């Protein structure tokens, strides 16, 4: 029970489905970014408004040189 409402097995299946990552959804997401923004960097700059300085800081924090 949650907030007075019984959680049914069907509801649990629905919640489980919503919390999983599906490869085809990710592929569609990145295809759209490539089509509309020319790639991830274009999306980060133009859709999210990140500056070159912010992108460089993110690269320092999250990418490893190989």
PEKABEL-V455208 format. One record per helix or strand of 3 or more residues. SS is the DSSP state (h for helix, s for strand). FROM is the first residue (numbers start at 0). TO is the last residue. Records with the same first field share a line. If there is no record, write none. Layout:
SS->FROM-TO, FROM-TO
//
This chain:
h->8-17, 22-36, 39-46, 51-61
//
